[in-house]
């Protein structure tokens, strides 16, 4: 009820003193209020996966019905169906799974908006943001646009502190150049659907899942999340350092970076891993 009262107050302020021609003030206020009550907003954080976005869409749809008694057309099931593989401009002639392309941001919609329209809006935003990124450096390292997007998706899941994004990207570049496995647990978690709150088992670390970057060389088959622009920028412009390893510090936010394996092992033991 507080939400409705506040909305009425805003509308009254907007239309106070509106006389003369046109619709009566009371009708205009009612129309504006009904329109506002049928507007919804979904927020997709950076790093969400396609599955997490579908869950968020489903949750927003349920809240819309519970609080406003409105049935939006969008749904979790509809979102998953709508986000099927597409051909993306600048990423070759083949269709790609949309993991990585569903740009994380805040999207407004109404009860008539379809899941397909929401996905199209995300793809449109992705193309706008992607067009601002220079890929010259990545291309000089023989990386494709899709490679850069994969790297960005890993950076998004591995880095917590913004300043570390280019450093994580540098580790990935350096390991690719050295022919080393990436060794990123975030890719294993994605492939096996293991949440970040659950420790990985030894059997999972040794699994033959194609996303196991401890076992298989190169980048994962697809992006593992939907990265925001800062992570995409970091993936296109990594720091110029020789780091090959990083280990999470006890604050669970920052990482210690090094080019030495022995140094890495020492800090891993020091931090209790």
C-alpha positions as CSV (number, residue, x, y, z in Angstrom):
1,X,0.0,0.0,0.0
2,X,2.9,2.4,0.7
3,X,4.2,1.8,-2.8
4,X,0.8,2.7,-4.3
5,X,0.4,5.8,-2.2
6,X,3.9,7.0,-3.2
7,X,3.1,6.4,-6.8
8,X,-0.2,8.3,-6.5
9,X,1.7,11.2,-4.9
10,X,4.2,11.4,-7.8
11,X,1.5,11.3,-10.4
12,X,-0.5,14.0,-8.6
13,X,2.5,16.2,-8.6
14,X,3.1,15.6,-12.3
15,X,-0.4,16.5,-13.3
16,X,-1.3,19.1,-10.7
17,X,-2.6,22.2,-12.4
18,X,-3.3,20.5,-15.7
19,X,-6.5,22.0,-16.9
20,X,-7.9,23.1,-20.2
21,X,-8.2,20.7,-23.1
22,X,-7.4,17.0,-23.2
23,X,-8.5,14.3,-20.8
24,X,-9.8,15.2,-17.3
25,X,-7.0,15.3,-14.7
26,X,-8.5,12.3,-12.8
27,X,-8.5,10.1,-15.9
28,X,-5.0,11.1,-16.7
29,X,-3.8,10.3,-13.2
30,X,-5.5,6.9,-13.2
31,X,-4.0,6.0,-16.6
32,X,-0.5,7.0,-15.6
33,X,-0.8,5.1,-12.3
34,X,-2.0,2.0,-14.1
35,X,0.8,2.3,-16.6
36,X,3.4,2.6,-13.7
37,X,2.0,-0.4,-11.8
38,X,2.4,-2.5,-15.0
39,X,6.1,-1.5,-15.4
40,X,8.7,-3.9,-14.1
41,X,12.5,-4.0,-13.7
42,X,14.9,-6.9,-13.8
43,X,18.6,-6.5,-12.7
44,X,21.2,-8.9,-14.1
45,X,24.5,-8.6,-12.2
46,X,27.8,-8.9,-14.0
47,X,28.9,-12.5,-14.1
48,X,25.4,-14.1,-14.0
49,X,25.1,-17.2,-16.1
50,X,22.2,-17.7,-18.6
51,X,20.6,-20.1,-16.1
52,X,20.9,-17.5,-13.3
53,X,19.3,-14.9,-15.5
54,X,16.4,-17.3,-16.2
55,X,15.9,-17.8,-12.5
56,X,15.9,-14.0,-11.9
57,X,13.3,-13.5,-14.7
58,X,11.1,-16.2,-13.1
59,X,11.5,-14.6,-9.6
60,X,10.5,-11.1,-11.0
61,X,7.5,-12.6,-12.7
62,X,6.4,-14.2,-9.5
63,X,6.8,-11.0,-7.5
64,X,4.8,-9.1,-10.2
65,X,1.9,-11.5,-9.7
66,X,2.2,-11.6,-5.9
67,X,2.5,-7.8,-5.4
68,X,0.5,-6.4,-8.3
69,X,-1.7,-9.3,-9.4
70,X,-0.3,-9.1,-13.0
71,X,0.9,-12.0,-15.1
72,X,3.9,-10.8,-17.2
73,X,4.5,-12.8,-20.4
74,X,8.1,-13.4,-19.5
75,X,9.0,-16.5,-17.6
76,X,12.1,-18.5,-16.6
77,X,11.1,-21.2,-19.1
78,X,10.4,-18.7,-21.8
79,X,13.7,-17.0,-21.2
80,X,15.7,-20.2,-21.6
81,X,13.8,-21.0,-24.8
82,X,14.3,-17.5,-26.2
83,X,18.0,-17.5,-25.5
84,X,18.8,-20.3,-27.9
85,X,22.0,-20.2,-30.1
86,X,22.1,-17.2,-32.5
87,X,24.4,-15.8,-35.2
88,X,26.1,-12.8,-33.6
89,X,27.5,-10.1,-35.8
90,X,31.3,-10.1,-35.7
91,X,31.5,-13.6,-34.4
92,X,31.5,-15.6,-37.6
93,X,28.8,-17.3,-39.6
94,X,28.0,-20.0,-37.1
95,X,25.5,-19.9,-34.3
96,X,26.8,-19.5,-30.8
97,X,25.2,-20.4,-27.5
98,X,24.2,-17.1,-25.9
99,X,26.3,-17.6,-22.7
100,X,28.5,-14.5,-22.7
101,X,26.3,-12.4,-25.1
102,X,23.4,-11.7,-22.7
103,X,24.7,-8.4,-21.5
104,X,24.2,-7.8,-17.7
105,X,22.4,-4.6,-16.9
106,X,19.1,-3.3,-15.7
107,X,16.1,-3.8,-18.0
108,X,12.6,-2.4,-17.8
109,X,9.6,-4.2,-19.3
110,X,5.9,-4.4,-19.0
111,X,3.4,-7.2,-18.8
112,X,3.2,-7.6,-22.5
113,X,7.0,-7.9,-23.0
114,X,8.0,-11.4,-24.2
115,X,11.1,-13.3,-23.2
116,X,12.3,-13.0,-26.8
117,X,12.0,-9.2,-26.7
118,X,14.0,-9.2,-23.4
119,X,16.8,-11.4,-24.9
120,X,16.8,-9.2,-28.0
121,X,17.3,-6.1,-25.8
122,X,20.2,-7.8,-24.1
123,X,21.8,-8.7,-27.4
124,X,21.3,-5.2,-28.7
125,X,23.0,-3.8,-25.6
126,X,25.9,-6.3,-25.9
127,X,26.5,-5.2,-29.5
128,X,26.5,-1.6,-28.5
129,X,29.0,-2.2,-25.7
130,X,31.2,-4.6,-27.7
131,X,31.5,-2.0,-30.5
132,X,33.4,0.3,-28.1
133,X,36.2,-2.2,-27.4
134,X,39.3,-2.4,-29.5
135,X,40.5,-5.9,-30.2
136,X,43.8,-5.0,-31.9
137,X,46.0,-6.3,-29.1
138,X,44.1,-9.6,-28.8
139,X,44.2,-10.1,-32.5
140,X,47.9,-9.5,-32.5
141,X,48.0,-12.5,-30.1
142,X,46.0,-14.6,-32.6
143,X,42.9,-14.5,-30.4
144,X,39.4,-14.3,-32.0
145,X,36.5,-12.1,-30.7
146,X,35.0,-15.3,-29.2
147,X,38.3,-16.0,-27.4
148,X,38.2,-12.6,-25.9
149,X,34.6,-13.1,-24.7
150,X,35.6,-16.4,-23.1
151,X,38.5,-14.7,-21.3
152,X,36.2,-11.9,-20.2
153,X,33.8,-14.4,-18.8
154,X,36.6,-16.1,-16.7
155,X,37.9,-12.8,-15.5
156,X,34.4,-11.9,-14.4
157,X,34.2,-15.0,-12.2
158,X,37.7,-15.0,-10.9
159,X,38.3,-11.3,-10.1
160,X,36.5,-9.6,-7.3
161,X,38.5,-6.4,-7.0
162,X,38.2,-4.3,-10.2
163,X,41.9,-3.5,-10.3
164,X,42.7,-7.2,-10.6
165,X,40.8,-7.8,-13.7
166,X,43.7,-7.0,-16.1
167,X,46.0,-9.1,-13.9
168,X,43.7,-12.2,-14.2
169,X,43.5,-11.6,-17.9
170,X,47.3,-11.4,-18.1
171,X,47.6,-14.8,-16.4
172,X,45.3,-16.3,-18.9
173,X,47.2,-14.8,-21.9
174,X,50.5,-15.9,-20.4
175,X,49.3,-19.4,-19.8
176,X,47.9,-19.7,-23.3
177,X,51.2,-18.5,-24.7
178,X,53.2,-21.0,-22.6
179,X,51.0,-23.9,-23.5
180,X,49.9,-24.4,-19.9
181,X,46.4,-25.4,-18.7
182,X,44.5,-22.4,-17.5
183,X,43.8,-24.2,-14.2
184,X,40.8,-22.0,-13.4
185,X,38.4,-23.6,-11.0
186,X,35.6,-21.3,-12.2
187,X,35.5,-23.2,-15.5
188,X,35.2,-26.5,-13.7
189,X,32.4,-25.2,-11.5
190,X,30.6,-24.0,-14.6
191,X,30.9,-27.3,-16.4
192,X,29.8,-29.4,-13.5
193,X,27.2,-26.9,-12.1
194,X,29.0,-26.6,-8.7
195,X,28.2,-23.4,-6.8
196,X,31.0,-21.2,-5.6
197,X,30.0,-21.9,-2.0
198,X,30.8,-25.6,-2.3
199,X,34.4,-26.9,-2.3
200,X,35.4,-28.9,-5.4
201,X,36.0,-32.6,-4.8
202,X,39.1,-34.3,-6.1
203,X,36.9,-36.3,-8.4
204,X,35.5,-33.1,-9.9
205,X,39.0,-31.6,-10.3
206,X,40.0,-34.7,-12.2
207,X,36.8,-35.0,-14.3
208,X,36.8,-35.3,-18.1
209,X,34.3,-32.5,-18.4
210,X,35.4,-30.3,-21.4
211,X,35.3,-27.2,-19.1
212,X,38.0,-28.8,-16.8
213,X,40.8,-26.3,-17.5
214,X,43.1,-28.1,-15.2
215,X,43.1,-31.1,-17.5
216,X,42.5,-29.6,-21.0
217,X,44.6,-27.0,-22.7
218,X,43.2,-23.8,-24.2
219,X,40.0,-21.9,-23.5
220,X,36.7,-23.5,-22.5
221,X,34.2,-24.5,-25.2
222,X,32.0,-21.4,-24.5
223,X,32.1,-18.4,-22.1
224,X,31.3,-19.4,-18.5
225,X,29.3,-16.2,-17.6
226,X,28.0,-13.0,-19.0
227,X,30.7,-10.4,-18.4
228,X,30.2,-6.7,-18.0
229,X,32.2,-4.1,-20.0
230,X,35.1,-3.7,-17.5
231,X,35.9,-7.5,-17.7
232,X,35.6,-7.3,-21.5
233,X,38.0,-4.4,-21.6
234,X,40.4,-6.3,-19.3
235,X,40.2,-9.3,-21.6
236,X,41.0,-7.2,-24.6
237,X,43.7,-5.2,-22.8
238,X,45.5,-7.4,-20.2
239,X,48.2,-6.0,-17.9
240,X,51.7,-6.4,-19.3
241,X,53.1,-8.6,-16.6
242,X,54.7,-12.0,-16.5
243,X,52.4,-13.6,-13.9
244,X,51.4,-17.2,-14.3
245,X,49.8,-17.9,-11.0
246,X,47.5,-16.3,-8.4
247,X,46.1,-17.4,-5.1
248,X,43.2,-15.9,-3.2
249,X,44.2,-14.1,0.0
250,X,42.4,-14.7,3.3
251,X,40.1,-11.7,2.8
252,X,38.5,-13.7,-0.1
253,X,38.6,-10.7,-2.3
254,X,42.2,-10.0,-3.3
255,X,44.8,-12.3,-4.9
256,X,48.5,-12.7,-4.7
257,X,50.0,-12.8,-8.2
258,X,53.4,-14.3,-9.1
259,X,55.4,-15.8,-12.0
260,X,57.1,-18.4,-9.7
261,X,55.5,-21.7,-9.0
262,X,57.4,-22.1,-5.8
263,X,56.3,-18.7,-4.7
264,X,52.7,-19.7,-5.5
265,X,53.0,-22.9,-3.4
266,X,54.5,-20.9,-0.5
267,X,51.7,-18.4,-0.4
268,X,49.1,-21.2,-1.0
269,X,50.4,-22.9,2.2
270,X,50.6,-19.6,4.0
271,X,47.0,-18.8,3.3
272,X,45.9,-22.3,4.4
273,X,44.9,-23.8,1.0
